[in-house]
Amino acid sequence: MRRRRSQQAFREKKEDAHRINHRIRVDEVRLVGDNVETDIYPIKKARELAEEQGLDLVEISPKANPPVCKIMDYKKFLYEQKKRDKALKAKATKVTIKEIRFGPNTDEHDYEFKKKHAEKFLQDGAKLKAYVFFKGRSIVYKDKGQILLLRLATDLEEYGKVEQMPKLEGKRMTMFIAPKKGK
């Protein structure tokens, strides 16, 4: 029995982020809104005004002195707020990172082929992680790997900007390029 009550109380708290109508426990409130005159009203009068209009009295700012309330359709307000949150979430972009791998001795044709893919990735709005992988003793060609990545950065200058310069981490030399905003 006790557990059921606590779950029900939790559900009510989760459901109503604002105090409405008879849950507002103060003597007087500052009433704001389009359809009322902004002023300080006794709680009973504020509730009557809300009932006359067939709407809810919603506590907007409980920490103010006196608390600020507004007369509105609370369910409609919650619906529009959910809709706004959903739209904002949809607009938030997910960053995708595409990888391109080179060897320290990559020849010209392979380089051009991979550069074209890199251009396409940046134009599509994805970040690019280009890296040179050193196998075995090829680590002695660190300078070749760095030159290769810097050449790629200059070739892709019009599509993106370098976020991280070539950096050697273990057997990989990595560089990040972010797409330009205008593209």
C-alpha positions in Angstrom: 0.0 0.0 0.0 2.7 2.4 1.0 4.7 1.7 -2.1 1.8 2.4 -4.4 1.3 5.8 -2.9 4.9 6.8 -3.3 4.8 5.7 -7.0 1.7 7.7 -7.5 3.2 10.8 -5.9 6.3 10.4 -8.1 4.1 10.1 -11.2 2.3 13.3 -10.3 5.5 15.2 -9.8 6.9 14.0 -13.1 3.7 14.8 -14.9 3.2 18.4 -13.6 6.4 20.5 -13.6 4.4 23.5 -12.5 1.8 23.9 -9.7 -1.7 24.4 -11.0 -5.1 25.5 -9.7 -5.6 24.1 -6.1 -2.0 22.9 -5.8 -0.9 26.6 -5.4 -0.6 27.1 -1.6 -0.1 30.9 -1.1 -2.4 33.7 0.0 -1.8 36.0 -2.9 -0.3 35.9 -6.4 0.9 38.2 -9.1 -1.3 37.5 -12.1 0.1 38.1 -15.6 -1.2 37.2 -19.1 -3.0 38.4 -22.2 -6.6 38.2 -20.9 -6.1 39.7 -17.4 -4.9 42.9 -15.9 -1.4 42.4 -14.4 -1.7 42.9 -10.6 -1.5 41.2 -7.3 -4.7 39.2 -6.5 -5.8 37.0 -3.6 -5.5 33.3 -4.6 -9.3 32.8 -4.4 -9.9 35.7 -6.9 -7.2 34.4 -9.2 -8.7 30.9 -9.3 -12.2 32.4 -9.9 -10.8 34.4 -12.9 -9.3 31.2 -14.3 -12.5 29.2 -13.8 -14.6 32.0 -15.6 -12.4 31.6 -18.6 -12.4 27.8 -18.5 -8.6 27.7 -18.1 -6.0 26.8 -15.5 -4.1 28.9 -13.1 -0.4 28.0 -13.5 2.4 29.0 -11.2 5.2 30.2 -13.5 7.7 31.7 -11.0 7.3 30.2 -7.5 10.3 31.9 -6.0 9.1 35.4 -6.7 7.5 37.4 -4.0 4.5 37.0 -4.4 4.6 34.0 -6.8 3.8 34.8 -10.5 0.9 32.9 -12.0 -0.6 32.9 -15.5 -4.1 31.9 -16.7 -3.7 29.4 -19.6 -4.7 26.0 -21.0 -2.1 23.9 -19.2 -2.4 20.8 -21.3 -2.0 22.8 -24.5 1.0 24.5 -22.9 2.6 21.2 -22.2 1.9 19.9 -25.7 3.5 22.9 -27.3 6.5 22.7 -25.0 7.0 19.0 -26.0 6.7 20.0 -29.6 9.3 22.7 -29.2 11.7 20.3 -27.4 11.2 17.7 -30.2 12.0 20.3 -32.9 15.1 21.4 -31.1 16.3 17.8 -30.7 15.7 17.2 -34.4 17.7 20.3 -35.3 20.7 19.2 -33.2 23.2 17.8 -35.7 24.9 14.5 -35.2 28.6 14.8 -36.0 29.8 11.9 -38.1 33.5 11.2 -38.5 34.8 9.6 -41.7 38.2 8.1 -41.8 40.7 8.0 -44.6 43.8 5.8 -44.3 47.1 6.4 -46.0 50.5 4.6 -46.0 53.7 6.6 -45.8 54.5 5.6 -49.4 51.0 6.2 -50.9 51.4 6.8 -54.7 49.8 9.6 -56.7 46.8 7.8 -58.0 45.8 6.4 -54.6 46.2 9.9 -53.1 44.0 11.5 -55.7 41.3 8.8 -55.3 41.3 9.2 -51.5 41.3 13.0 -51.8 38.1 12.9 -53.9 36.4 10.9 -51.2 37.6 13.3 -48.5 36.1 16.2 -50.5 32.8 14.4 -50.7 32.8 13.7 -47.0 33.5 17.3 -46.1 30.8 18.6 -48.6 28.3 16.2 -46.9 29.1 17.9 -43.6 31.1 15.1 -42.0 34.4 15.5 -40.1 37.4 13.9 -41.6 40.0 11.9 -39.8 42.9 11.3 -42.1 45.7 9.2 -40.8 48.9 7.6 -42.0 49.5 4.1 -40.6 53.1 3.0 -40.2 53.7 -0.7 -40.5 56.8 -2.3 -39.1 59.9 -0.3 -40.0 58.1 2.2 -42.1 58.0 4.4 -38.9 61.3 5.8 -40.2 59.3 7.7 -42.8 57.5 9.9 -40.3 58.4 13.0 -42.2 56.8 11.5 -45.4 53.6 10.9 -43.5 53.5 14.4 -42.2 54.2 15.9 -45.6 51.3 13.7 -47.0 48.8 14.9 -44.4 49.8 18.6 -44.8 49.5 18.3 -48.6 46.0 16.8 -48.1 45.1 19.7 -45.7 46.2 22.3 -48.3 44.3 20.5 -51.1 41.1 20.4 -49.0 41.5 24.0 -47.8 38.3 25.2 -49.7 36.2 22.4 -48.3 37.3 22.4 -44.6 39.7 23.7 -42.0 42.2 21.8 -40.0 41.0 21.1 -36.5 44.1 19.2 -35.4 47.5 19.3 -37.1 49.2 16.0 -37.8 50.1 14.3 -34.5 51.9 11.0 -34.1 50.2 8.6 -31.7 51.9 5.2 -31.6 52.0 3.9 -35.2 49.5 6.4 -36.5 49.9 10.0 -37.5 46.4 11.6 -37.3 44.9 14.8 -38.5 41.3 16.1 -38.2 39.6 18.4 -40.7 36.2 19.9 -40.0 33.9 21.0 -42.8 33.5 24.7 -43.5 30.1 26.1 -42.4 29.3 27.8 -45.7 29.4 24.6 -47.7 
